[in-house]
Amino acid sequence: MKYALVTGGSRGIGRAVSIKLAEMGYFILINYHANQQEAENTLQLVREKGSDGELIKFDVASQEETETALGKWQAAHEEAYIRVLVNNAGIRKDALVMWMKNEEWHDVINTNLHSFLYITRFLIKDMLINKMGRIINVVSLSGLKGLPGQANYSAAKAGVIGATKALAQEIAKKNVTVNAVAPGFIRTDMTKDLDEPQLKAMIPMGRFGKPEEVAAVVGFLASDEASYVTGAVINVNGGLYT
């Protein structure tokens, strides 16, 4: 049995990634924090692909919750290990810097950046022991280009990009790859409050992307065919930024 953990797997890109990895034969651990119903919906879609999975609830911003939940899973699956980790969970709390509150900064950094450390550090040992693993971080156009009103989000995603490149070099000899996928404007719950007609005019392809288009790239990076790809950041943004 091949296991994959998708954080923030209940909706949007996380749901699409869960379905894609299920199609590739993975048993999917669907992480969620609050919306159990949507997580269960994702699990049903995974099962419809002929695979299976389970829900694993924890707040990725909390080291204690993360390590407790993952520790319980490991204790119950002593002969198994999580081969693919997709660090996808994230939040936005947009504001101009001059009006940004401390909690808006810290909440975004904790959820989008600190979670990378908490989860990856906990799971990486088993990947190294087994000399096989895929770590895929869902970052953002914001982390590459920077977007006004998103200094907190841009800082967090840029931090994950830097960590991706550094960690990839640390563990490449153990056949564990670390890559990032940087979506642009993708039609999900996180972007539903944006002015889509105005933003589409900026995108060479003239449209928002679909979660499945991001998931396809994640699926490639999780596959054996991507065994020589590590430390990469792949843009999925319709040509908006290259």
Buried (B, 14 or more C-beta within 10 A) or exposed (E): EBBBBBBBBBBBBBBBBBBBBBBBEBBBBBBBBEEEEBBBBBBEBBEEBEBEBEBBEBBBBBBEBBBEBBEEBBEEBEEBBBBBBBBBBBBBBBBEEEEBEEEBBBBBBBBBBBBBBBBBEBBBEBBBEEEBBBBBBBBBBBBBBBBEBBBBBBBBBBBBBEBBBEBBEEBBEBBBBBBBBBBBBBBBEBBEEBEBEEBBEEBEEEEBBBBBBBBBBBBBBBBEEBEEBBBBBBBBBBEBEE
